[in-house]
Structures are given as structure tokens and as C-alpha cells.
Amino acid sequence: MQEVNLTLAQAERYQTIKAALQGALNNEQAAKALRISVRQVQRLKQRVKCKGAAGVIHLNTGRKPANAIAPSIKEQVIRLASDEYQNYNFSHLADTLAEEHKIKLSDETLRLWMRPLGMGKAQRRLKKHRRRRPRREQEGELLFLDGSPHPWFGDDGPKVCLLLSSDDATGKPLWGKFQPNEDRNGCFEVCAQVFRRYGLPTAFYLDRASQFTTTRHGGTHVRQGPEVEHTHFERAMAQLAIGIIFAHSPQARGRGERLNGSFQQRLVAELVRKGITDCKAATKYLNGVFIPKYQKRFGRLPANPNSAWRPLLPEVDLQQILSAQHERMVANDNTVSFQGQDYQLTPPPGRCHLLHARIQVQERFDGSIHFVHPKLGELKTQKIEFDRRRKRVA
């Protein structure tokens, strides 16, 4: 018989089968020693009788697998990963290759190819919670709203803030906005966009940022007494019958935090790849391209198919409700002072003056300021300009 080269494992298998052929071992003993079935031992004995030592070599040895990936595909993937997708992690890269290049690979295959070459961005593993909170059952039952400061346009770009709202039951991001810093007006705008697209949710799960709740006189974990006024955000949510749940730690809002972490990998890589470097363009790409794609890829069905979203009635004026509202008294000359600026009020038809009337100054999230009388509605105003000596200009 022709000489063959056997590996150590194959040589041990041959010696065991040879002993079974010589009667030193029965089939059950040989099967137990090789950790295979008795029928497989019988097959190996027949093959060794015919082929000798070559009979223990698996018939697929040296053959190319039917599902083997062509070397040209591997070279193309490595070239793309080292150039266009160098900031993508393995999971993100697998999704993008399938979507844009019709190359379907698992993230584990990409990891095996690129890790030996020192390539690929490792996916960050977050610590597990000590206790897992079950998801809400209905979509719209509980939303997250959070700001995430990060160099969203790449390591060399400025650090800006992404304000993002997401749903707890489905894990879907709903709408987001990029801006220099996290503030009340930005949060109001995100809420307005979500409410107009989906409806009114049952509740928000929020951190204790100053735009959401009062944290003075005792630290961020001390709830104030009834003598402390609510924030503008709390007042607006109460007016819309939307509940607020405040978390005592970032870990309590783990799903929202993990979503931000996922965005900081996937979204940053796509913004850098697209060459987007300003907040306005990034917001347009986020809501027009990235969020719909992310919802389709990672969104899940809620446990209860009945939606908890409440319809937004046509008579609800979100611009007015989602605003900072301040009370002012009209002076003797029909003027109101707000934020260091004097405004001349024009009395509505049928009224000679508004002296000593209490009106509401609304600072809306689009930056506009409106003066509203509780009975007469919105009032017309005009800014009063001053010269350098702080005298009114006639």
C-alpha cells in the first residue's frame, strides 16, 4: 500500500482501528476510546481493510468547502475595512457590507480575518446590570430622552451634544438633534418632533438634569418640597398628561445609555465616512437615513401589540405648551421688561391700555418670544431700542 502521512490524531485513530481488526479491542471499546459511534468504527474497519492507514483520513481532507469564500472577496473586504470603513466595528461592518456591497459575512468571520492584521474596531462591552428591569409592554408607554456629548464628527472634530429620544418597549430611536450643548429648548424640540410623528407617550424616564427637574439646595438626589416651583419641562409634561420618572443613576436607564453607546460607534463612523461636520447636516442625516435604518435592523416587536401612543389633538398648540413661561406685570407706560429688554405692548381693539395687567411671556424652543394675555390672547409688541446712554430712542 502507498505510504501516507498521518497527523498525530489520525495515527492514534489508525492504531485503535488496527487493534480492533486484530481482536485486541471489540467495537464498543474502540468506539469509546475514539469517542465515536459503533457504526462509525465498523465503517473505519472496512476502509482500513481496503486502504490501509489512508482509510482513517476523512474524505473531505484537502477539499475546498462548498461554501468557501473566494480570495478576491476577502481581499475586497479587507481593502474596504482598511480604508472606507476603518472606523466601523465588526457588527456594523457586516451590516454595511450586506446592505451596500451585497457581501454577506458574519461579524465573527470579519473578526477572524482582521484581528490578526491588527484591524477592526472592537465593540465596547458594557457592564451588566445587577438587576434587569423588564421592558415596558407597549410602544409609547415609556420613552427615554437624553443628551450625549461626544466628538460625533470624528476625533479631530468638536464635541457636540446629541439629544435623542427612544422607546423602551421596542428599543427604537425616534428622533434626535445635534447641537452645541444640552438645553431645555433642544429637549422641547425633540419632544415636539416625536409627538407630531407618533403621538403623546405615557411617560418619560429621565435623568436629573437641570432642564428636567429642580436640584438646588441639597444635591441632585434630593427631591425638593412643594414650595419649590416645577421646571418648565415638568409643567409642560403635566399639561400634556405625560408622566415623568426620574432615575437616580445612569445604570437605572441602561437601555438608553447603551443606545447612546451604539450610536457613538455606528453613527460616528457613518458621519465621518459621509464627510458631515456640522450639526444641521448631521441632524438631517440622523433622522432621514440613520434612524430608519437602525429601527429596521435593531427594533423589536413589543410584547403587547396595542400601542400606548395617544393621538395629538389638532387644538393642542405644542409651540405654546413646550415653552418657558414667565409671568410679568405691564408697567404704567404699557411696557414689559424681559431679559434686560423692554417691549412696547399694543393694546388689542376695544382696550385703551393694559396697565398693571398680568401677562405671560413665552420663550419658545425656536427662540421666538411671545406675549400672551390670559383672556385677550397673544399681544403685538415692539422692541424699544436704547442709545449708548440707555435712553429710549423716540
C-alpha positions in Angstrom: 0.0 0.0 0.0 1.0 3.6 -0.7 2.6 5.4 2.3 0.6 8.2 3.7 1.5 11.0 6.2 -0.8 11.0 9.2 -1.3 13.6 11.8 -0.9 12.5 15.5 -4.7 12.2 15.9 -5.0 10.2 12.7 -2.2 7.9 13.7 -3.9 7.3 17.1 -7.1 6.5 15.3 -5.4 4.1 12.9 -3.7 2.2 15.8 -7.1 1.8 17.6 -8.9 0.6 14.5 -6.0 -1.8 13.8 -6.2 -3.2 17.3 -10.0 -3.7 16.7 -9.3 -5.6 13.5 -6.8 -7.8 15.3 -9.3 -8.6 18.0 -7.5 -6.8 20.8 -10.5 -4.5 21.2 -14.1 -5.0 20.4 -16.2 -2.5 18.6 -17.7 -1.0 21.7 -14.3 -0.5 23.3 -12.9 1.1 20.2 -15.9 3.4 19.9 -15.5 4.5 23.5 -11.7 5.1 23.1 -12.3 7.2 19.9 -15.5 8.9 21.2 -17.4 7.9 18.1 -20.3 5.5 17.4 -20.0 1.8 16.9 -21.3 2.1 13.4 -18.5 4.6 12.6 -16.0 2.1 14.0 -17.4 -0.6 11.6 -17.1 1.8 8.7 -13.5 2.7 9.6 -12.6 -1.0 9.9 -13.9 -1.7 6.3 -12.0 1.3 5.0 -8.7 0.3 6.7 -9.0 -3.2 5.3 -9.2 -1.7 1.8 -6.9 1.3 2.0 -4.7 0.6 5.0 -3.7 3.7 7.0 -5.2 6.0 4.5 -8.6 4.7 5.5 -8.7 6.8 8.6 -8.3 10.1 6.7 -11.5 12.0 6.3 -12.7 12.1 2.7 -13.1 15.9 2.8 -9.5 16.4 3.8 -7.8 18.7 1.3 -11.0 19.5 -0.4 -12.3 23.1 -0.8 -15.5 23.6 1.2 -18.6 24.3 -1.0 -19.3 27.5 1.0 -15.8 28.8 0.9 -15.4 32.5 0.3 -13.4 33.4 -2.7 -10.0 35.0 -2.0 -11.0 38.0 -4.2 -13.9 38.7 -1.8 -11.7 38.5 1.2 -9.2 40.9 -0.4 -12.0 43.3 -1.3 -13.4 43.3 2.3 -10.0 43.8 3.9 -9.4 46.7 1.5 -12.7 48.3 2.3 -12.2 47.8 6.1 -8.8 49.4 6.0 -9.9 52.4 4.0 -13.6 53.4 3.7 -14.8 51.6 6.9 -11.8 51.9 9.1 -14.0 53.3 12.0 -16.7 50.6 11.8 -16.8 47.8 14.4 -17.3 44.2 13.2 -21.1 44.1 13.6 -21.6 47.5 11.9 -19.2 46.5 9.1 -21.1 43.2 8.5 -24.4 45.1 8.2 -22.9 47.7 5.8 -21.2 45.1 3.6 -24.5 43.3 3.2 -26.5 46.4 2.6 -24.2 48.4 0.2 -22.0 45.7 -1.4 -24.2 42.6 -1.2 -21.5 40.7 0.6 -23.0 38.7 3.4 -20.5 37.8 6.1 -20.8 37.3 9.9 -19.1 39.6 12.3 -17.2 36.6 13.6 -15.8 35.9 10.1 -14.7 39.5 9.9 -13.1 39.3 13.3 -11.1 36.2 12.3 -9.9 37.9 9.1 -8.9 41.2 10.5 -7.8 40.7 14.1 -4.5 39.0 13.0 -3.9 42.0 10.8 -4.4 44.4 13.7 -7.6 45.8 12.0 -11.1 46.3 13.1 -12.7 48.3 15.9 -13.6 46.2 18.9 -17.2 46.6 20.1 -17.3 48.0 23.6 -18.7 45.7 26.2 -20.7 47.3 28.9 -21.0 46.0 32.4 -24.1 44.0 33.2 -26.8 45.4 35.5 -27.1 44.0 39.0 -30.9 43.7 38.3 -32.6 43.9 35.0 -35.7 45.9 34.6 -38.2 44.3 32.1 -39.2 46.3 29.1 -42.5 48.0 29.0 -45.0 46.0 27.1 -46.5 48.7 24.8 -44.8 51.0 22.3 -45.2 54.6 23.6 -45.6 53.5 27.2 -42.1 54.8 28.3 -39.6 57.0 26.4 -36.0 57.9 27.1 -34.8 61.5 26.4 -31.1 62.1 27.0 -28.2 64.2 25.8 -24.9 62.6 24.8 -21.8 64.9 24.5 -19.3 63.3 22.2 -16.9 64.1 19.3 -19.6 63.0 16.8 -17.8 64.2 13.7 -14.6 62.3 14.5 -11.8 62.5 16.9 -10.5 65.7 15.3 -13.9 67.4 15.4 -15.6 69.4 18.1 -17.5 67.8 20.9 -21.2 68.4 20.4 -24.4 67.0 22.0 -26.9 64.6 20.5 -30.3 64.9 22.1 -32.1 61.7 21.4 -35.5 60.2 22.3 -36.1 56.4 22.1 -38.8 53.9 23.0 -38.3 51.4 25.8 -40.6 48.6 24.5 -39.2 48.4 21.0 -35.7 49.8 21.6 -36.2 52.1 18.6 -34.7 55.6 18.4 -37.4 58.0 17.5 -35.9 61.4 16.7 -32.7 63.3 17.6 -31.0 66.6 17.2 -27.3 67.7 17.2 -26.5 71.0 18.9 -23.6 72.5 20.8 -24.9 71.8 24.3 -27.8 70.1 26.0 -30.5 72.6 27.0 -34.2 73.0 27.6 -35.2 74.3 24.2 -33.4 71.4 22.4 -35.3 68.9 24.6 -38.6 70.7 23.8 -37.9 70.5 20.1 -37.1 66.8 20.2 -40.4 66.2 22.2 -42.3 68.3 19.6 -40.9 66.2 16.7 -41.7 62.9 18.5 -45.2 64.0 19.5 -46.1 65.1 15.9 -44.8 61.9 14.4 -46.1 59.3 16.9 -48.4 60.9 19.4 -48.2 61.5 23.1 -46.5 58.9 25.2 -47.5 57.7 28.7 -44.3 58.7 30.5 -40.6 59.7 30.2 -37.7 58.1 32.0 -35.2 60.9 32.6 -32.0 61.7 34.4 -31.9 64.6 36.9 -30.5 67.2 34.5 -31.4 70.8 35.5 -33.7 71.3 32.5 -35.8 68.4 33.7 -36.1 68.9 37.5 -35.0 71.3 40.3 -31.9 70.0 42.0 -30.9 73.1 44.1 -30.3 73.1 47.9 -29.4 69.5 48.6 -27.8 67.9 45.6 -29.1 66.0 42.6 -30.6 63.1 44.6 -32.8 65.2 46.9 -36.3 65.8 45.8 -37.5 69.3 46.8 -40.6 70.1 48.7 -43.9 71.6 47.4 -42.7 75.1 48.0 -40.2 74.8 45.1 -41.7 75.5 41.7 -41.6 72.9 39.0 -39.3 73.4 36.0 -40.7 74.4 32.7 -40.3 70.9 31.4 -42.3 69.4 34.3 -45.0 72.0 33.9 -45.3 71.2 30.1 -45.4 67.4 30.6 -48.1 67.8 33.3 -50.1 70.0 30.9 -49.9 67.2 28.3 -50.7 64.5 30.9 -47.3 62.8 30.4 -45.7 61.3 33.5 -42.1 61.7 34.4 -39.9 59.1 36.2 -36.5 60.3 37.4 -33.6 57.9 37.6 -31.1 58.0 40.5 -28.1 56.7 38.4 -27.2 56.2 34.7 -27.3 52.5 35.3 -31.0 52.7 36.0 -31.5 53.9 32.5 -29.3 51.3 31.0 -31.1 50.8 27.7 -31.0 54.5 26.8 -27.3 54.6 27.8 -26.5 51.5 25.7 -28.3 53.1 22.7 -26.1 56.1 23.0 -23.0 53.9 23.2 -24.1 52.1 20.0 -24.7 55.4 18.2 -21.2 56.6 19.3 -19.7 53.7 17.3 -22.0 53.3 14.3 -23.2 56.9 13.8 -19.8 58.5 14.2 -18.3 56.1 11.6 -21.0 57.0 9.1 -20.8 60.7 9.7 -17.0 60.6 9.2 -17.4 58.5 6.1 -20.0 60.9 4.6 -17.9 63.9 5.5 -20.6 65.5 7.6 -19.1 68.1 10.0 -21.9 70.4 11.2 -25.0 69.9 13.4 -27.6 70.8 10.9 -26.4 68.3 8.2 -25.9 65.7 10.9 -29.4 66.1 12.2 -30.8 65.7 8.7 -28.8 62.6 8.1 -29.6 61.1 11.5 -33.4 61.4 11.1 -33.6 60.8 7.4 -31.2 57.9 6.9 -29.6 56.5 10.1 -32.6 56.2 12.4 -34.9 54.5 9.9 -32.1 52.0 9.1 -31.3 51.5 12.8 -35.0 50.9 13.6 -35.3 48.2 10.8 -32.1 46.5 11.9 -32.4 46.5 15.7 -36.0 47.4 16.5 -38.0 44.7 18.2 -41.7 43.9 18.4 -43.4 45.0 21.7 -44.8 42.3 24.0 -48.2 43.9 23.6 -49.1 44.9 20.0 -51.6 47.6 21.2 -49.9 50.9 21.0 -49.8 53.2 24.1 -49.4 56.4 22.0 -52.2 58.9 22.5 -53.3 61.0 19.4 -52.2 64.6 19.4 -55.4 66.6 19.1 -55.4 69.4 16.4 -56.2 72.1 19.0 -53.1 71.3 21.1 -50.5 74.0 20.4 -47.2 72.4 21.1 -45.2 75.6 20.3 -47.1 77.3 23.2 -47.1 74.4 25.7 -43.4 73.4 25.1 -42.1 76.8 26.1 -40.6 78.5 29.1 -43.4 80.6 30.6 -42.8 83.7 32.7 -45.3 86.0 34.4 -44.9 89.7 34.0 -46.9 92.8 35.0 -47.5 95.6 32.5 -45.9 98.9 33.5 -47.7 102.3 33.5 -46.4 103.1 30.0 -47.7 99.8 28.6 -44.3 98.2 28.5 -42.9 94.9 29.8 -39.3 94.1 30.6 -37.9 90.6 29.9 -34.3 89.5 30.0 -33.0 93.1 30.1 -35.0 94.2 27.1 -38.1 96.5 27.2 -41.1 95.7 24.9 -43.8 98.2 24.0 -47.3 96.5 24.0 -50.0 97.4 21.6 -53.5 97.1 23.3 -55.9 95.0 21.3 -59.0 96.5 19.8 -61.5 97.6 22.4 -58.8 98.3 25.0 -57.2 101.6 25.7 -54.4 100.2 27.8 -53.1 97.1 29.6 -51.8 98.9 32.8 -50.9 96.5 35.6 -52.3 93.5 33.7 -50.5 90.2 34.4 -49.4 88.6 31.1 -47.4 85.6 30.2 -44.1 85.8 28.4 -43.5 82.6 26.4 -39.9 81.7 25.4 -40.4 79.1 22.7 -37.9 76.4 21.6 -37.4 78.1 18.2 -36.0 81.1 20.0 -39.0 83.4 19.5 -40.6 85.4 22.4 -44.4 85.8 22.6 -46.6 87.9 25.0 -49.9 86.3 25.9 -52.8 87.8 27.9 -54.9 85.1 29.7 -58.1 86.4 28.1 -57.1 88.5 25.1 -54.6 86.1 23.7 -51.3 87.0 22.0 -50.4 90.7 22.1 -48.5 92.6 19.5 -45.2 94.1 20.7 -42.2 96.1 19.6 -38.7 96.2 21.0 -37.7 99.5 22.5 -34.2 100.4 21.3 -31.7 102.3 23.6 -28.9 104.6 22.8 -25.5 104.3 24.5 -26.6 106.3 27.5 -29.5 103.8 28.0 -32.1 106.3 26.9 -35.1 105.2 24.9 -35.0 106.2 21.3 -38.1 108.1 20.3 
